[in-house]
Amino acid sequence: MLALKLTLVPLFLLIVSMSGKWWGPSIAGWLAGLPVVAGPILYLLVLEHGPAFGARAATLSLCAILASEAFNFAYAWTCRSCSWPTALAAALGTWFVAACLLSLLPVSPIWAVCAALTAVLFGQSFLPRSSAVAAGAPLRRADLAGRMFAGAVLTLVVTTLSGRLGATWSGLLAVFPLLGSVLSVSSHRAHGPAFVVSLLRGMVLGRFSFAAFCLFLSLVLARQTATTSFLEAAALAMFVQWCTRRLTVTAGVRTQAKSAAGME
């Protein structure tokens, strides 16, 4: 169990971090929307506390998309005029306030879906715009090691304290914006606010796959084994992610075609 806690999340963080180096901020943000951190943590929570605990935590993780979008919104707007420490402090403070409010509200899959959908639509509509593209962004080994270490620490903290925290805060903390914080700060320092905004806008589209993942778990964990549930949820998340990517590419091609026709 300890080996799983120390390796699952760092491995996924490694993959997402390298995607930013190879393909730029939009793709990295899109991949970061997958449950690369929360998924392994929820799986470990189910193994330690059972399916009922895990289902409730998954429902709260679905709700926590709202808190994650609050983090992105605060960082994206603050970084345009402030340094990264100020932007990070504002974003983390906003996330904490949103998480506290979510912890006080009734827990149900229907409410969770409504909260997540509202957050995604809000983020897509009101995040600042950016056309920054920086394929091949440099990534130092120290930065990569730091990301993987932070992922391992978050996993250990949530799973170790889950008995005291309960399912509600375990689910919320499973979606703590660890990856968003690390990617935003490192991108802000290296490439500036436009790059960060592009990264965070890419994350919005990834929320749909994460929402599908959490909703599926909240509905099926009580009916089948944990491993089967998570494998099916992961497959669903990847399918939804592929669909959103295809829709985005198609929309981009149509926009370019219209622009070209207008110039003629």
C-alpha positions as CSV (number, residue, x, y, z in Angstrom):
1,M,0.0,0.0,0.0
2,L,2.8,2.4,0.9
3,A,4.5,1.6,-2.5
4,L,1.2,2.5,-4.3
5,K,1.0,5.8,-2.4
6,L,4.5,6.8,-3.3
7,T,4.4,5.8,-7.0
8,L,0.9,6.2,-8.5
9,V,0.5,9.9,-8.5
10,P,4.2,10.8,-9.2
11,L,4.1,8.5,-12.3
12,F,1.0,10.3,-13.7
13,L,2.5,13.7,-12.9
14,L,5.6,12.7,-14.8
15,I,3.6,11.9,-17.9
16,V,1.6,15.2,-17.8
17,S,4.7,17.2,-17.1
18,M,6.5,15.8,-20.1
19,S,3.5,16.5,-22.3
20,G,3.9,20.2,-21.6
21,K,7.5,20.0,-22.7
22,W,6.6,18.2,-26.0
23,W,3.3,19.8,-27.1
24,G,2.9,23.1,-25.2
25,P,0.5,24.5,-22.6
26,S,-2.9,23.7,-24.2
27,I,-2.2,20.0,-24.5
28,A,-0.6,19.9,-21.0
29,G,-3.7,21.6,-19.5
30,W,-6.0,19.3,-21.4
31,L,-4.2,16.2,-20.1
32,A,-4.1,17.7,-16.6
33,G,-7.9,17.6,-16.7
34,L,-7.7,13.8,-16.4
35,P,-7.9,12.4,-12.9
36,V,-4.2,11.9,-12.7
37,V,-4.0,12.9,-9.1
38,A,-7.5,12.4,-7.7
39,G,-8.0,9.1,-9.4
40,P,-5.2,7.2,-7.6
41,I,-6.0,8.9,-4.3
42,L,-9.7,7.9,-4.5
43,Y,-8.6,4.3,-5.3
44,L,-6.4,4.2,-2.2
45,L,-9.3,5.6,-0.1
46,V,-11.6,2.8,-1.3
47,L,-9.0,0.2,-0.5
48,E,-8.5,1.6,3.0
49,H,-12.1,2.6,3.9
50,G,-14.4,0.7,1.7
51,P,-16.8,1.5,-1.3
52,A,-19.3,3.6,0.7
53,F,-16.5,6.0,1.9
54,G,-15.0,6.1,-1.6
55,A,-18.4,6.8,-3.3
56,R,-19.0,9.8,-1.0
57,A,-15.5,11.0,-1.6
58,A,-15.9,10.7,-5.3
59,T,-19.1,12.8,-5.1
60,L,-17.2,15.5,-3.2
61,S,-14.4,15.3,-5.8
62,L,-17.0,16.0,-8.5
63,C,-18.2,19.0,-6.5
64,A,-14.7,20.2,-6.0
65,I,-14.4,20.9,-9.7
66,L,-16.1,24.2,-8.7
67,A,-13.2,24.9,-6.2
68,S,-10.6,24.0,-8.9
69,E,-12.2,26.4,-11.4
70,A,-12.2,29.1,-8.7
71,F,-8.5,28.5,-8.3
72,N,-7.9,28.8,-12.1
73,F,-10.0,31.9,-12.3
74,A,-8.2,33.7,-9.5
75,Y,-4.7,32.7,-10.8
76,A,-5.5,33.6,-14.4
77,W,-6.7,37.1,-13.7
78,T,-4.2,37.9,-10.9
79,C,-1.1,36.7,-12.8
80,R,-1.8,39.3,-15.5
81,S,-0.7,42.1,-13.2
82,C,1.0,40.4,-10.3
83,S,4.0,38.2,-9.6
84,W,3.6,34.4,-9.1
85,P,3.6,34.5,-5.3
86,T,0.7,36.9,-5.2
87,A,-1.2,35.1,-7.9
88,L,-0.7,31.7,-6.1
89,A,-1.7,33.1,-2.7
90,A,-4.9,34.6,-4.2
91,A,-5.7,31.4,-6.1
92,L,-5.2,29.1,-3.1
93,G,-7.2,31.4,-0.8
94,T,-10.0,31.3,-3.4
95,W,-9.9,27.5,-3.6
96,F,-10.0,27.2,0.2
97,V,-13.1,29.5,0.5
98,A,-14.8,27.5,-2.2
99,A,-13.9,24.2,-0.6
100,C,-15.2,25.3,2.8
101,L,-18.6,26.3,1.2
102,L,-18.8,23.0,-0.6
103,S,-18.2,21.1,2.6
104,L,-21.3,22.7,4.2
105,L,-23.7,21.9,1.4
106,P,-25.8,18.7,1.0
107,V,-24.0,15.9,-0.8
108,S,-25.7,14.2,-3.8
109,P,-24.6,13.2,-7.3
110,I,-27.3,15.6,-8.8
111,W,-26.0,18.6,-6.8
112,A,-22.4,17.6,-7.6
113,V,-23.1,17.5,-11.4
114,C,-24.8,20.9,-11.2
115,A,-21.9,22.5,-9.3
116,A,-19.3,21.0,-11.7
117,L,-21.2,22.0,-14.9
118,T,-21.7,25.5,-13.6
119,A,-18.0,25.8,-12.8
120,V,-17.0,24.6,-16.3
121,L,-19.3,26.9,-18.1
122,F,-18.2,29.8,-16.0
123,G,-14.6,29.1,-16.5
124,Q,-15.0,28.7,-20.3
125,S,-16.9,32.0,-20.5
126,F,-14.9,34.3,-18.1
127,L,-11.3,33.1,-18.1
128,P,-9.1,35.6,-19.9
129,R,-8.2,34.8,-23.5
130,S,-4.7,33.8,-24.8
131,S,-3.3,32.4,-27.9
132,A,0.1,31.6,-26.4
133,V,1.8,28.5,-27.8
134,A,5.2,27.3,-26.5
135,A,5.9,23.8,-27.8
136,G,9.1,22.4,-26.4
137,A,9.0,24.4,-23.2
138,P,12.1,23.6,-21.1
139,L,11.6,21.5,-18.0
140,R,14.5,21.1,-15.6
141,R,15.0,17.8,-13.7
142,A,14.7,19.7,-10.4
143,D,11.2,21.0,-11.4
144,L,10.1,17.5,-12.5
145,A,11.4,16.0,-9.3
146,G,9.6,18.7,-7.3
147,R,6.3,18.0,-9.0
148,M,6.6,14.2,-8.4
149,F,7.6,14.8,-4.7
150,A,4.6,17.1,-4.1
151,G,2.3,14.5,-5.6
152,A,3.6,11.8,-3.3
153,V,3.2,14.2,-0.3
154,L,-0.4,15.1,-1.1
155,T,-1.3,11.4,-1.6
156,L,0.3,10.5,1.8
157,V,-1.4,13.4,3.6
158,V,-4.9,12.7,2.3
159,T,-4.8,9.0,2.7
160,T,-3.1,9.1,6.1
161,L,-5.5,11.7,7.5
162,S,-8.6,10.4,5.7
163,G,-9.9,8.6,8.9
164,R,-9.9,11.9,10.7
165,L,-10.9,14.1,7.8
166,G,-13.9,12.0,6.8
167,A,-15.1,11.3,3.3
168,T,-16.1,15.0,2.7
169,W,-12.7,16.6,3.1
170,S,-10.9,13.6,1.7
171,G,-12.8,14.0,-1.5
172,L,-12.3,17.7,-1.6
173,L,-8.5,17.4,-0.9
174,A,-8.2,14.7,-3.5
175,V,-8.9,17.5,-6.0
176,F,-6.6,20.0,-4.4
177,P,-5.1,22.0,-7.3
178,L,-1.6,20.5,-6.8
179,L,-1.0,20.0,-10.5
180,G,-2.6,23.4,-11.3
181,S,-0.4,25.1,-8.8
182,V,2.9,23.5,-9.9
183,L,2.2,24.0,-13.6
184,S,0.9,27.6,-13.2
185,V,3.9,28.7,-11.1
186,S,6.5,27.1,-13.2
187,S,4.9,28.3,-16.4
188,H,4.5,31.8,-15.0
189,R,8.1,32.0,-14.0
190,A,9.4,30.7,-17.3
191,H,7.0,32.1,-19.9
192,G,4.8,34.7,-18.4
193,P,1.1,35.2,-17.9
194,A,-0.1,34.5,-21.4
195,F,1.3,31.0,-21.3
196,V,-0.4,30.4,-17.9
197,V,-3.8,31.6,-19.2
198,S,-3.5,29.2,-22.2
199,L,-2.6,26.4,-19.8
200,L,-5.6,27.1,-17.5
201,R,-8.0,27.5,-20.4
202,G,-6.9,24.0,-21.6
203,M,-7.7,22.6,-18.2
204,V,-11.4,23.7,-18.5
205,L,-12.1,21.2,-21.3
206,G,-10.5,18.4,-19.3
207,R,-13.1,18.9,-16.5
208,F,-15.7,16.9,-18.5
209,S,-13.7,13.7,-18.4
210,F,-12.9,14.2,-14.7
211,A,-16.6,14.8,-14.0
212,A,-17.5,11.6,-15.8
213,F,-14.9,9.7,-13.9
214,C,-16.1,10.9,-10.5
215,L,-19.8,10.6,-11.3
216,F,-19.4,7.0,-12.5
217,L,-17.5,6.0,-9.3
218,S,-20.2,7.6,-7.1
219,L,-22.8,5.5,-8.8
220,V,-21.2,2.1,-9.2
221,L,-18.7,1.6,-6.3
222,A,-21.4,0.0,-4.1
223,R,-22.2,-2.5,-6.8
224,Q,-18.9,-3.9,-8.0
225,T,-15.3,-4.3,-7.1
226,A,-13.0,-1.3,-6.7
227,T,-10.6,-2.4,-9.4
228,T,-13.4,-3.0,-11.9
229,S,-15.0,0.3,-11.1
230,F,-11.9,2.3,-11.5
231,L,-10.9,0.6,-14.7
232,E,-14.3,1.3,-16.2
233,A,-14.2,4.9,-14.9
234,A,-10.8,5.5,-16.4
235,A,-11.9,4.1,-19.8
236,L,-15.0,6.4,-19.6
237,A,-12.8,9.4,-18.7
238,M,-10.4,8.8,-21.6
239,F,-13.3,8.4,-24.0
240,V,-14.9,11.7,-22.9
241,Q,-11.5,13.3,-23.1
242,W,-11.0,12.1,-26.7
243,C,-14.5,13.4,-27.6
244,T,-13.8,16.9,-26.2
245,R,-10.5,16.9,-28.0
246,R,-12.1,16.0,-31.3
247,L,-14.8,18.7,-30.8
248,T,-12.1,21.3,-30.0
249,V,-10.1,20.4,-33.1
250,T,-13.2,20.5,-35.3
251,A,-14.2,23.8,-34.0
252,G,-10.7,25.2,-34.5
253,V,-10.7,24.0,-38.2
254,R,-14.1,25.6,-38.8
255,T,-13.0,28.9,-37.2
256,Q,-9.8,29.0,-39.4
257,A,-11.9,28.2,-42.5
258,K,-14.3,31.1,-41.8
259,S,-11.4,33.4,-41.1
260,A,-9.8,32.5,-44.4
261,A,-13.1,32.9,-46.3
262,G,-13.6,36.3,-44.7
263,M,-10.1,37.5,-45.8
264,E,-10.9,36.5,-49.4
